[in-house]
Amino acid sequence: MFSWFSLQSGIRGGGYLSQIDALRGWAILLVFFFHAWGISGGSAGSEPSLWFAYVAAGRTGVTLFFVISGFLLSIPWMSAMQSPDVAMPRLKNYYAARVLRIVPLYYLAVFMACVVSGSWDSGFKAFTFQFVGFEIFPFSVVWWTLVTEIQFYLVLPLIIWLLAGGGKRRLIFLLVLILWAGFYITEVLYNPSGEKIRSYLLTKSLFGRLPAFLLGMLAAWIFLRVRASTIFNTNWVRVLGAGALLLALYINAVVLRRTLLLGEWQSESGWHEHHIYEALLWSVVLLVLVLTRPFFHRVIVNSAMAVVGKLSYSLYLWHVPILFYVIYPTKERIGAGFSESAYLLTFAALSLSLMVSLLTYRYVELPGLNVKRRLPV
């Protein structure tokens, strides 16, 4: 029935990593249940448990998506930098692949949102990858992340050109990085009044989320340098990997719980560096999974999560409006007694989201992925 479905669709140049699709699956589930909790009117309370922090602060899934993007997209470039036998990716093929992957489904989502809402002015901004925010609620809630992704797509070849160009270019890269870090610290991290945080360009654009992409790129560099080592096949490394994985997830839960205790506004305005901590910890999780086979890794990396990860882009674009239209009318009708049916509605919305995502993957994403796969790297 699903003979057309392949986890390797769109993969160019071989080297499919099921761990990455599984991580994508976990990332979208974190984001899904975060939005389900918010739309349901949930509150984590004054002392949320560590495990529940991953739900109530599940927006950390976006940070994980950014880390994965930095990791995957930089691998072909860094492979060429590390091996003289590997050619640098062609710029036109790189951008063609990004367009085929992102644009068709995104444009469909924006078009449908404009038809339903009538907000064509905001839709035009979205079509041109400008920040829209909540202007076409509930459809546009997640669109800002795609704008940030596009900014990274544009900048990545320049970063690689500077890094691969020898001493002078690397010096330029270092100076630009220092300049960015200075503005980031003074304009975002040191922000006692909280007023600067209102700017998308400062906090949610590539300017504010660059550390996640850079840490993903660093993870790619480490992966390529050490992946051939036989040490990762030993049992004691699997034990260490399991310990590192649990420790990273535990520390991340502590970070996420603190953001909940501070509140969204205060954590964003007064403790924006928590995004850096999350990205660093997700990078550790990613590296442990792709380099080792830690004990109990099948709990995280399995076929079911890989399938969810393959559908993650469709799920990401459709889940908020589906959650809203499934949950909110019932919440308004039932009121205080809603909490008793919230779980059933959430999982009904998840089932519906998966079905819709399967359809749009098959008829919108997959054609573009098949063309993308035939492009030379």
Secondary structure as the mmCIF struct_conf table of DSSP 4:
data_model
#
loop_
_struct_conf.conf_type_id
_struct_conf.id
_struct_conf.beg_label_comp_id
_struct_conf.beg_label_asym_id
_struct_conf.beg_label_seq_id
_struct_conf.end_label_comp_id
_struct_conf.end_label_asym_id
_struct_conf.end_label_seq_id
TURN_TY1_P TURN_TY1_P1 SER A 3 TRP A 4
TURN_TY1_P TURN_TY1_P2 LEU A 7 GLY A 10
BEND BEND1 GLY A 13 GLY A 14
HELX_RH_AL_P HELX_RH_AL_P1 SER A 18 ILE A 39
TURN_TY1_P TURN_TY1_P3 SER A 40 GLY A 41
BEND BEND2 SER A 46 GLU A 47
HELX_RH_AL_P HELX_RH_AL_P2 LEU A 50 ALA A 56
TURN_TY1_P TURN_TY1_P4 ALA A 57 ARG A 59
HELX_RH_AL_P HELX_RH_AL_P3 THR A 60 GLN A 82
TURN_TY1_P TURN_TY1_P5 PRO A 84 ASP A 85
BEND BEND3 VAL A 86 VAL A 86
HELX_LH_PP_P HELX_LH_PP_P1 ALA A 87 ARG A 90
HELX_RH_AL_P HELX_RH_AL_P4 LEU A 91 SER A 117
HELX_RH_AL_P HELX_RH_AL_P5 TRP A 120 PHE A 127
TURN_TY1_P TURN_TY1_P6 THR A 128 PHE A 129
TURN_TY1_P TURN_TY1_P7 GLY A 133 PRO A 138
HELX_RH_3T_P HELX_RH_3T_P1 PHE A 139 VAL A 142
HELX_RH_AL_P HELX_RH_AL_P6 TRP A 143 LEU A 163
TURN_TY1_P TURN_TY1_P8 ALA A 164 GLY A 165
HELX_RH_AL_P HELX_RH_AL_P7 GLY A 167 TYR A 184
HELX_RH_PI_P HELX_RH_PI_P1 ILE A 185 LEU A 189
BEND BEND4 TYR A 190 TYR A 190
TURN_TY1_P TURN_TY1_P9 PRO A 192 SER A 193
BEND BEND5 GLY A 194 GLY A 194
HELX_RH_3T_P HELX_RH_3T_P2 LYS A 196 ARG A 198
HELX_RH_AL_P HELX_RH_AL_P8 TYR A 200 THR A 203
TURN_TY1_P TURN_TY1_P10 LYS A 204 LYS A 204
BEND BEND6 SER A 205 SER A 205
HELX_RH_AL_P HELX_RH_AL_P9 LEU A 206 VAL A 226
TURN_TY1_P TURN_TY1_P11 ARG A 227 ALA A 228
HELX_RH_3T_P HELX_RH_3T_P3 THR A 230 ASN A 233
BEND BEND7 THR A 234 THR A 234
HELX_RH_AL_P HELX_RH_AL_P10 ASN A 235 LEU A 262
HELX_RH_AL_P HELX_RH_AL_P11 GLU A 264 GLY A 270
TURN_TY1_P TURN_TY1_P12 HIS A 272 GLU A 273
HELX_RH_AL_P HELX_RH_AL_P12 HIS A 274 LEU A 291
TURN_TY1_P TURN_TY1_P13 PHE A 295 PHE A 296
HELX_RH_3T_P HELX_RH_3T_P4 HIS A 297 VAL A 299
TURN_TY1_P TURN_TY1_P14 ILE A 300 ILE A 300
BEND BEND8 VAL A 301 ASN A 302
HELX_RH_AL_P HELX_RH_AL_P13 SER A 303 LYS A 310
TURN_TY1_P TURN_TY1_P15 LEU A 311 LEU A 311
HELX_RH_AL_P HELX_RH_AL_P14 SER A 312 ILE A 334
HELX_RH_3T_P HELX_RH_3T_P5 GLY A 335 PHE A 338
HELX_RH_AL_P HELX_RH_AL_P15 SER A 339 THR A 360
HELX_RH_PI_P HELX_RH_PI_P2 TYR A 361 GLU A 365
HELX_RH_AL_P HELX_RH_AL_P16 LEU A 366 ARG A 374
BEND BEND9 LEU A 375 LEU A 375
#
